[in-house]
Amino acid sequence: MKVTLTLIISLLILSISSAQTGNEWVMIPEGSFTPLYSDSLQPSTVDSFYLQQELVTNSEFLAFLNDHPKWKRSNIKSLFAEATYLSHWLSDTVPGSEAPPDSPVVNISWFVAQNYCESLGGRLPKISEWEYVAQASATQPNATENEDFKNFIITAYEKRPSVPLPSVGQTKNYWGISDLHSIVWEWNLDFNAVLISGESRKDSSTDRNLFCAAGSIGVLNPTNYAAFLRYSFRGSLKANYCLKNLGFRCAKDL
């Protein structure tokens, strides 16, 4: 009875959060995936969790800013976001033509993205959770050995659009999660857990080389080039970075 009541309350809270943001929460069942780097050949287990169906949009983020003014562009401290924070918006509260309401919000730092998710009672998804969900194609929960799916991801990465971005909901996978590969890169809770060469953090230019060499020692599947790109990208980030091709979605513990 306690378990049933707890589940009902949890679902009610999620329904309220979904109604407030317009972004549905999807329950992802427990499962496993094989990470790119691991000390073991055994797959990693991922517990059940909730994940937002869509990337957080400009309209959703604007509503958040109205309730949390300390994260507005004119108020935020440089410690939490670099100068490019929401730089494509016209002002603190006017996204403008380069940030359509239903497009993913970008130029957002890890600090702000995590605070947004916390305001919904959640957090950013862990790398293991994101990778687990992202291995699903439109028809298979795990399509990592499907060559067509691999080619789809690489092609999507090559053709990712620039600002202004398209509306969310361009693609949907087996779990009903949209746009994991098709529009922007995404922040993860533990992005800085990725271990790569220290040389990747030394470039301070505006157009950083985010796809620096990551070293292939310990790679379990050297043919998974798409995963290699993602791990290289994450390893090149710092928490205050704000990039025009980096957005986020939220997760919740079950």
Order of alpha helices (4+ residues) and beta strands (2+ residues): alpha-beta-beta-beta-beta-alpha-alpha-alpha-alpha-beta-alpha-beta-beta
